[in-house]
């Protein structure tokens, strides 16, 4: 099964220039290169001020600059992994260095061959 490991950080902590955050960011960069070498899709995202949010309502496009967050944490990147189950996916995600600065959300990808969720 495929899982998305979504990385969330507080940029004021991640980019504060402290020796701890600098070390983790260096470790995360090396981890990303290792994943690339193994063919594991992963990417870091730019800060939200470079984003554009779009919505289409009644066939009309609206566009706003940036992503507006209610929290200090932002989506900073992702890794796509293969795992037998959620427990294995968590074990794989736990080695992501960014978990030391923020959080890594592990979420299964949708299997469109199955029925839609019922809320």
C-alpha positions in Angstrom: 0.0 0.0 0.0 1.2 3.5 -0.7 1.4 6.2 1.9 2.0 10.0 1.9 4.3 11.2 4.7 3.4 14.9 4.9 6.0 17.0 6.7 4.8 20.0 8.8 7.0 22.6 10.4 6.9 25.9 12.1 9.2 28.0 9.9 10.1 30.3 12.8 11.6 27.2 14.6 13.0 25.4 11.5 14.8 28.5 10.2 15.8 30.2 13.4 19.5 29.6 12.7 20.1 27.7 15.9 22.7 24.9 15.8 20.0 22.3 16.5 17.7 23.4 13.6 20.6 23.8 11.2 21.8 20.3 12.0 18.3 18.8 11.4 17.9 20.7 8.2 21.3 19.4 7.0 20.3 15.9 8.0 17.0 16.3 6.2 18.8 17.4 3.0 21.0 14.3 3.2 17.9 12.1 3.8 16.2 13.6 0.7 19.2 12.9 -1.4 19.3 9.3 -0.1 15.6 8.9 -0.9 16.1 10.3 -4.4 18.9 7.8 -4.9 16.5 5.0 -4.0 13.8 6.4 -6.4 11.5 7.4 -3.5 9.5 10.5 -4.5 10.0 13.3 -2.1 10.0 17.1 -2.3 10.3 20.1 -0.1 7.9 23.0 -0.7 8.6 26.7 -0.7 7.1 29.0 2.0 3.4 29.7 1.8 4.0 33.3 0.7 5.0 31.9 -2.7 1.8 29.9 -3.1 -1.4 30.8 -4.9 -4.7 29.4 -3.7 -7.5 28.9 -6.3 -11.1 28.0 -5.9 -13.8 27.5 -8.6 -17.3 28.3 -7.6 -20.2 28.5 -10.0 -17.8 28.2 -12.8 -15.8 31.3 -11.7 -12.2 31.1 -10.7 -11.0 33.0 -7.7 -7.3 33.4 -6.9 -5.6 34.6 -3.8 -1.9 35.0 -3.1 -0.5 32.7 -0.4 -1.8 30.0 1.7 -3.6 31.3 4.8 -3.1 29.1 7.8 -4.8 29.1 11.2 -1.8 27.5 12.8 1.9 28.3 13.0 2.8 25.0 11.3 2.8 24.7 7.5 3.0 21.9 5.0 6.7 21.8 4.1 7.1 18.7 2.0 6.2 15.1 1.4 7.6 11.6 0.9 5.7 8.8 -0.9 6.4 5.4 0.5 5.3 1.8 0.0 4.5 -0.2 3.1 2.6 -3.3 4.0 0.4 -1.6 6.5 0.1 1.5 8.7 2.5 0.2 11.4 5.2 -0.3 8.8 4.5 3.1 7.2 5.0 4.7 10.7 8.3 2.9 11.2 9.5 4.2 7.8 8.3 7.7 8.5 9.8 7.8 11.9 13.3 8.1 10.5 12.5 11.3 8.7 14.7 13.9 10.4 12.0 16.6 10.0 10.0 14.8 12.7 12.6 16.3 15.1 11.6 19.9 14.2 7.9 19.4 13.3 5.5 16.6 12.6 5.2 13.9 9.9 1.6 12.9 9.1 1.3 9.4 7.6 -1.8 9.1 5.4 -2.8 6.2 3.1 -3.3 7.2 -0.6 -6.7 6.6 -2.0 -7.3 3.3 -3.7 -9.9 4.2 -6.3 -10.8 0.6 -6.9 -12.6 0.7 -3.5 -15.8 2.4 -2.6 -15.7 6.0 -1.3 -15.7 6.6 2.4 -18.9 7.2 4.2 -19.0 10.1 6.6 
